[in-house]
Every structure is written in structure tokens, then in C-alpha cells.
Amino acid sequence: LRLKFGANATAEVQDAADAASVAGVPVGELFGQVLDLASMGEGFTWPAFVQQLLNSTANISNTTTLGSKVNSFANGKDWVIASSGVTPGGDSVWANDTQGWAYIASPGVDPGKYLAYQAASPSGAFPPYIPTRFSVTLGATGTSPAPLPVCGQEDCFGLNFNYTIRASSLAKKKTSSAPKLADMFQNSFALNPGALPLTQVVSSSSSFVGGLITNADYSLAYTSCIDATTFVTGAPNGRGFSIAQDDIIPNIGDCFTNATKFQEVVQGSTTAIVDGGYTDNTGVSNAVSAGATEVVSFLQWYDIQNLFQDDQIYATDGTSMVRVQVWFRVFAEPAAEVLQQFNGYDSMTGKAFRPCRFPARPAGSF
């Protein structure tokens, strides 16, 4: 497998992609597209990578929206795309994260220079990531509203964002508060979801390391060279992504010298919406929230247990708050009982799960 790259790709980029290639497996090609984008002068961003991936594999262009024409079998069905809002700053059963921040402009070389936000709520009790979703009735005409609220809790925990900007270690901090997050989400994503660009929605819901922006130690991962997060702002009619990705974020440095630009960030409640796996890696919670009583889900079996756990946060990388899952208890059945059933034993609350077995593939086949 020999990958093809743009004119800016170096021999090292080609060699790295070849090393990642496995005969018959597209992992090398996927890695190659990442390196190809990174080798271009403007750097690598997750939204740009997703856009290239969808276009090159499924001919889905950046003009395709959630309201674009669908196959007849999909007409009238509600599509729910799980995601998570990045909301550091709370103190609750999930995590004491009152000192947490989400950095829109990287601290970089000078740790005293940054633009960041914290979430705030009248109760003070909210998790560092909240369940969000994009939803649309497929095939709907005109400006049909979203069938579901954007946040898992309709008022988005009563949150709004407080932004702080500091031009250097010697400069004074400047702060400003944004409107209610629920209002921003309603305006940008719920009033006319059919106008939302498909590639950007997919980018948000798959931004699996988007939580990097909550830790200044990872600042190299969200500089002008690499940005693994998908940002949004409160613009209506499908423009919430484009204004954030094409205008605000590429020119975020202007905020340090232009107060008007800083206020554009604030009044738009500019924030990150990232992978749904931070709050539910199964999709089941969103289905149940929408009223489903019977759900078919393809998932990692252990993720289903999280829906039976007490509200809490599980960190896979210590206390950095970057690679975490926030667990919300959806079902009353105890997690220990469900685990027993998964392990093949009847429990007090149900019968043992019966595994589905498939014959092994012949050697060398994919």
C-alpha cells in the first residue's frame, strides 16, 4: 500500500505513513491523511480531517447538511447524534473541578497569556462534561425544529460561561460573562438543525481527545499547528460551526489586542462540543431520554455498566480531566447485578446474558 500525498508532504511524512500501513488494513491510510493535513502550511485540525475523511471515503462534501435529501426509508425518522459539552468549574458528586478551565487560546510559551472559560451555575453542582446531542427529523422540510433539546438536562444545568483573558504574565486579567448556555444552544442547534453541516456535526461527536483543552499541560496539542477540538458559537441557521472554525479560532490571537474580538467570543458563548463518549459511550441514554423503551445498540459490553453506576466520574489518566467518562445513572438495577449477568450467571434482577458466537475468519482474510 503506497499512499498519495499533497505537494507539501515531505519524504518523512510518506515514510511514516508507509510504516503505519498494514497490508489490507486502512489504518495506514487513515494515519496518512492525518499526516498529509499536518504537513500543509495551515496545520492539522480535527474538523478538517473529518471533512477530508468523509469526502474521500463516502463522497460527502462540506455542503451536505442534516437537512439534505435522504433515502426514502429514512424519511420522518429522528436522528440523534450524541456529543458532550466541555464545562469545567463545578463542584458536585461527579468531580470537584472548581479550579478547572477550558483554554480557547493556548497558554503556549508564556503560561500567563491565555483565553479560557469556566462554567457557572446557580447551584454550583454540575459535571465537567455534560451530555449534549444534535437531533433532526430526517427529510423534514423548511426550518423544522430539533425533536429533542440539545442538553440532556433541558436547561443545561442552568449554566453560563465566564471568560477570562490575560495578555501576559504581567498583564491584568479581564473577565466577561456570556448569556445562558441553553439559549445559545437553542439558537444555534435546535431552531433549524437542518442547516447544520454534516461534517462538522460528525467532527464534534467524534472529537475523542477534545477534552485536551481543559489542561494547560497539553497546550502543544491545541496550538496553531494542531487542534483536536471542534469549537462552536451561538450563530443561528447552521453558522455556529463556520463562524467558530473559520473566523474566531484561526484569529483568536486578535482577542489579546482587540476588546471587540474578545466580546465576540463571549457573547457567542464560544465553546467546545466533543465526543459523546465523555458522557455516554453507548448512545443508550439518548435513546431512553427520547422515550425509547426497547433499544438495540452495538457497543463495548463494559460501557453498558456505566448506565447502572451511581453518578460519578471515571478518569483513565489520573486527575487531568482530559480522558474521562462522566457516569449518569439511568437505570435502577444495580451495576453489580448487571455485571453478574454479563459474566454468564443469573442474578437477583435478571437472567444471564447469552453470547452470540461467530465462526472465525479464515487466516489472512479481512
C-alpha positions in Angstrom: 0.0 0.0 0.0 1.6 3.3 -1.2 -0.3 6.4 -0.1 -0.5 9.6 -2.1 0.1 13.0 -0.5 -0.2 16.6 -1.3 2.7 18.6 -2.8 3.8 19.8 0.7 4.3 16.4 2.1 7.9 15.5 3.0 9.6 12.2 2.5 9.4 11.7 6.2 5.6 12.0 6.1 5.5 9.4 3.4 7.8 7.0 5.3 5.8 7.4 8.5 2.6 6.6 6.7 4.1 3.6 5.0 5.4 2.3 8.4 1.8 2.6 9.7 0.3 0.7 6.7 -0.7 -2.9 7.3 -1.5 -4.9 4.2 -5.2 -4.9 3.6 -6.0 -2.7 6.7 -6.7 1.0 6.2 -5.0 2.1 9.4 -2.0 3.4 7.4 -4.2 5.3 5.0 -6.1 6.9 7.9 -2.8 7.9 9.5 -1.6 9.1 6.2 -4.5 11.5 5.9 -3.7 12.9 9.3 0.0 13.4 8.4 -1.0 14.9 5.0 -3.1 17.6 6.6 -0.4 18.2 9.2 2.2 18.7 6.5 0.2 21.5 4.9 1.0 25.0 6.0 -2.1 25.6 8.0 -1.7 22.7 10.4 -4.0 19.9 11.4 -7.4 20.3 12.8 -9.9 17.6 13.7 -12.8 19.2 11.8 -10.6 19.4 8.6 -9.6 15.8 9.0 -13.2 14.6 9.4 -14.2 16.6 6.4 -11.4 15.1 4.3 -12.2 11.6 5.6 -15.9 11.8 4.8 -15.3 13.3 1.4 -12.7 10.8 0.3 -14.5 7.7 1.6 -18.2 8.5 1.1 -18.2 11.5 -1.2 -19.9 13.6 1.5 -19.0 17.2 0.8 -18.8 20.1 3.3 -22.1 21.4 1.7 -24.1 18.4 2.9 -26.3 19.3 5.8 -28.5 17.5 8.3 -31.5 18.7 6.2 -30.1 17.3 2.9 -32.1 14.7 1.0 -32.1 11.2 2.4 -33.1 7.8 1.2 -36.8 7.1 1.4 -36.5 4.6 4.3 -35.1 7.3 6.5 -37.7 9.9 5.8 -39.5 11.0 9.0 -37.1 9.2 11.4 -35.4 11.2 14.1 -31.6 11.1 14.0 -29.8 11.8 17.3 -26.0 12.4 17.3 -24.5 12.1 20.8 -21.9 14.6 21.9 -20.6 16.3 25.1 -20.3 19.9 26.3 -17.0 20.9 27.9 -18.0 22.6 31.2 -15.2 22.8 33.8 -15.7 24.7 37.0 -18.3 22.7 39.0 -18.3 21.1 42.4 -20.5 18.0 42.6 -20.7 14.3 43.1 -19.0 13.9 39.7 -15.9 16.0 40.5 -14.6 18.9 42.5 -13.4 20.8 39.5 -13.8 24.4 40.7 -10.3 25.2 39.6 -10.8 23.8 36.1 -10.6 25.8 32.9 -11.2 25.2 29.2 -8.5 27.0 27.1 -9.6 28.6 23.9 -6.2 30.2 23.3 -3.3 28.1 24.4 -1.0 29.3 27.2 1.9 28.3 25.0 5.3 29.6 25.9 4.0 32.2 28.4 1.7 30.5 30.9 0.4 33.9 31.9 -1.1 34.5 28.4 -4.4 32.7 27.8 -8.1 33.0 27.0 -10.1 30.5 28.9 -13.6 29.9 30.3 -15.3 28.3 33.3 -18.9 27.2 33.5 -21.0 28.6 36.3 -24.5 27.6 37.7 -26.6 29.0 40.5 -26.4 25.6 42.2 -22.7 25.1 41.6 -23.4 21.4 41.1 -22.6 20.2 37.6 -20.1 17.8 35.9 -17.0 18.8 33.9 -18.7 17.4 30.8 -22.4 17.5 30.2 -24.4 15.3 27.8 -25.5 17.1 24.6 -26.8 16.0 21.3 -27.7 17.2 17.8 -31.1 15.9 16.6 -33.0 16.3 13.4 -36.1 14.8 11.8 -34.7 13.4 8.5 -36.4 14.6 5.4 -38.2 17.4 7.2 -38.8 20.5 5.0 -38.2 24.1 5.8 -36.8 25.1 9.2 -38.3 22.3 11.3 -37.0 22.5 14.9 -35.0 19.8 16.6 -37.1 16.9 18.0 -35.0 16.9 21.2 -33.4 19.6 23.4 -29.7 20.0 22.9 -28.7 19.2 26.5 -29.6 16.0 28.3 -31.0 18.3 31.1 -33.1 20.8 29.2 -31.8 23.9 30.9 -28.2 22.7 30.5 -27.8 22.7 34.3 -28.5 26.4 34.3 -25.0 27.0 33.0 -23.4 30.0 31.5 -19.7 30.7 30.8 -17.4 33.2 32.4 -14.4 34.1 30.2 -11.0 35.3 31.3 -8.3 36.8 29.1 -4.8 37.8 30.0 -2.3 39.2 27.5 0.8 38.2 29.5 2.1 37.2 32.9 2.5 40.9 33.7 -1.0 42.0 32.4 -4.2 42.3 34.4 -6.9 39.7 33.8 -10.1 40.8 32.1 -13.3 38.8 32.6 -16.7 38.8 31.0 -19.9 36.6 31.3 -21.8 35.0 28.5 -25.6 34.5 28.2 -27.3 31.3 29.3 -25.8 28.3 27.6 -29.3 26.8 27.0 -30.3 29.9 25.0 -27.1 29.7 22.9 -27.6 26.0 22.1 -31.3 26.6 21.3 -30.5 29.4 18.9 -27.6 27.7 17.2 -28.6 24.0 17.1 -32.3 23.5 17.9 -34.2 26.1 15.9 -33.0 25.0 12.5 -30.9 21.8 12.8 -31.4 21.0 9.1 -29.0 23.8 8.3 -26.1 22.3 10.3 -23.2 21.0 8.2 -23.0 17.2 8.5 -19.2 17.1 8.5 -19.0 19.5 11.4 -21.6 17.7 13.5 -19.7 14.4 12.9 -16.5 16.2 13.9 -18.0 17.3 17.2 -19.4 13.9 18.1 -16.2 12.1 17.3 -13.7 14.5 18.9 -12.3 11.9 21.2 -9.5 13.9 22.6 -11.3 17.2 22.5 -11.0 17.4 26.3 -7.3 18.3 25.8 -8.4 22.0 26.1 -9.1 21.5 29.8 -5.4 21.0 30.7 -2.7 23.6 30.0 -0.1 20.9 30.2 -1.3 19.6 26.8 -1.1 23.1 25.2 1.1 21.8 22.3 -2.0 19.7 21.3 -4.1 22.7 20.6 -1.8 25.2 19.1 -2.0 26.8 15.6 -0.2 23.6 14.4 -2.6 21.0 15.8 -6.2 21.4 17.1 -8.0 18.3 18.1 -11.2 20.0 19.3 -14.3 21.2 17.5 -15.5 24.7 18.6 -18.9 26.2 18.2 -20.5 29.5 18.8 -24.1 30.8 19.1 -24.8 31.9 15.5 -28.1 30.8 14.0 -29.1 28.9 10.8 -26.2 26.5 10.7 -23.4 29.1 11.0 -22.4 28.2 14.6 -19.6 25.9 13.4 -18.3 28.0 10.5 -18.0 31.2 12.5 -16.2 29.4 15.2 -13.9 27.3 13.0 -13.2 29.7 10.1 -13.3 33.1 11.9 -13.0 33.1 15.6 -10.5 30.3 16.3 -8.0 31.0 13.5 -7.9 34.6 14.6 -8.1 34.1 18.4 -4.9 36.0 18.9 -6.7 39.2 18.0 -8.6 39.0 21.2 -5.4 39.9 23.2 -5.3 43.3 21.5 -8.9 43.9 20.4 -11.6 44.1 23.1 -14.3 43.8 20.5 -13.0 40.5 19.3 -12.9 39.2 22.9 -16.6 40.2 23.3 -17.4 38.3 20.1 -16.1 35.2 21.8 -18.0 35.9 25.0 -21.4 36.9 23.5 -21.3 33.9 21.2 -20.7 31.6 24.2 -17.8 30.1 22.2 -17.1 26.6 23.5 -16.2 23.1 22.5 -18.6 20.3 21.8 -16.7 17.0 21.8 -17.2 13.2 21.6 -20.3 11.7 23.1 -18.1 9.1 24.8 -17.2 11.5 27.5 -20.8 11.3 28.9 -22.2 8.1 27.3 -20.3 5.7 25.0 -23.3 3.7 24.1 -26.0 6.1 22.8 -28.5 4.3 25.0 -29.0 7.3 27.3 -30.1 9.5 24.4 -32.5 6.8 23.1 -34.1 6.4 26.6 -34.3 10.1 27.0 -36.1 10.3 23.7 -38.7 7.9 25.0 -37.5 4.6 23.7 -38.4 1.5 25.7 -36.6 -1.0 23.5 -33.1 -0.2 22.3 -30.7 -2.1 20.0 -27.1 -0.9 20.5 -23.7 -2.1 19.2 -21.3 -1.3 21.9 -18.4 -2.4 24.1 -20.1 -4.6 26.7 -18.5 -2.9 29.7 -19.8 0.6 28.7 -23.4 -0.6 29.4 -22.5 -1.0 33.0 -21.9 2.8 33.4 -25.6 3.3 32.9 -26.2 1.4 36.1 -23.5 3.1 38.2 -24.0 5.9 40.6 -23.4 9.4 39.3 -19.6 9.8 39.3 -16.6 10.4 37.1 -14.1 7.9 35.9 -10.7 9.1 34.8 -8.3 7.0 32.7 -5.4 9.4 33.1 -5.4 10.3 36.8 -6.8 13.8 37.6 -6.1 15.7 34.4 -9.9 15.7 33.4 -8.9 15.0 29.8 -9.6 11.3 29.3 -12.6 10.8 31.5 -16.1 9.4 31.4 -18.9 11.1 33.4 -21.4 8.5 34.5 -25.0 9.3 34.9 -27.2 6.6 36.4 -30.0 5.9 34.0 -31.4 2.5 35.3 -32.3 1.4 38.8 -30.8 -2.1 38.6 -27.5 -2.3 40.5 -24.4 -2.4 38.4 -23.1 -5.5 40.3 -26.2 -7.4 39.2 -25.7 -6.5 35.6 -22.0 -7.5 35.7 -23.1 -10.9 37.1 -25.4 -11.3 34.1 -22.7 -10.3 31.7 -20.4 -13.0 33.2 -23.0 -15.6 32.4 -24.8 -16.0 35.7 -28.4 -15.4 36.7 -28.8 -12.6 39.3 -31.5 -11.4 41.6 -32.7 -9.0 38.9 -32.3 -10.9 35.7 -31.1 -13.9 33.7 -27.6 -14.5 32.4 -26.7 -12.9 29.0 -26.3 -15.4 26.3 -23.4 -14.7 24.0 -23.6 -14.7 20.2 -20.8 -16.6 18.7 -19.5 -16.3 15.1 -17.1 -18.6 13.3 -13.5 -17.5 13.0 -12.4 -15.9 9.7 -10.0 -17.8 7.5 -6.4 -16.9 8.1 -5.3 -13.9 6.1 -8.8 -12.7 5.3 -10.3 -9.3 6.3 
